[in-house]
């Protein structure tokens, strides 16, 4: 995981079920000098998930994208990775690989995968009066040490237009680490129209800090902070897991009862 959290709960509850549909999607991605086999597989899956949502709900998926820099034998190249589907119409909540193979076509090597993808439709209608702002004071955090206590800490500033409980998490590739709430803080409630630093100074003084960990291989690592504000008291918080588990949790909250915000940042080993 990318952040050292004070507490980590490993199970993710399910609490709502909406209309679902499963479709089979075939996707092909051609290898290039800048696209590794692992990256080709990931891109094929992302495009397959987007296509599944389009087929089920009839619109194309918008996703957050964070710029990444990849070192290859040819130097450095820029790429974009879709991280979280943002559409307020449906989300991919389950993916089953059916078959995969590598093909050679006109001297080009391409990956071909086929997945059965389940898409769940969102429930409710977004409330334009319910908004959430999220910011980080620094977009590049240093992690020169294997000891997280020597690395920079992540602090988020959130502002909700309404009184709401907050879930704060960090997304790296296919993993979502829940930061707040945890066993130390309990439920975190945001006051309406109030800018709040998390963790606040008094929590940090008592030792609750979120410090970044050193990226493997000495390369930069792009991460995404996500905040979800939820009204009401009947929604269990997300407690960490895979990106699909996060999607399943999020789609179970009616649109008029939640607001979501994102903030990208980069972890540097230098």
Secondary structure, DSSP 8 states (H G I E B T S, - for coil): --EE-S-------------EEEEEEEEEEE--SS--HHHHHHHHHHHHHHHHHHHHHSS---EEEEEEEEEETTEEEEEEEEEEE--SSEEEEEEEEEEEEEEEETTEEEEEEEEEEEEEE--S---TT--EEEEES-SEEE--SSSGGGS-B--EEEEESS-EEEEEEEEETTEEEEEES-TTT-S-EE-BT--EEES-HHHHHTT---EE---GGG--EEEEEEEEEE-SS-------EEHHHHHHHHHTS-GGGEEEEEEEEEEE--
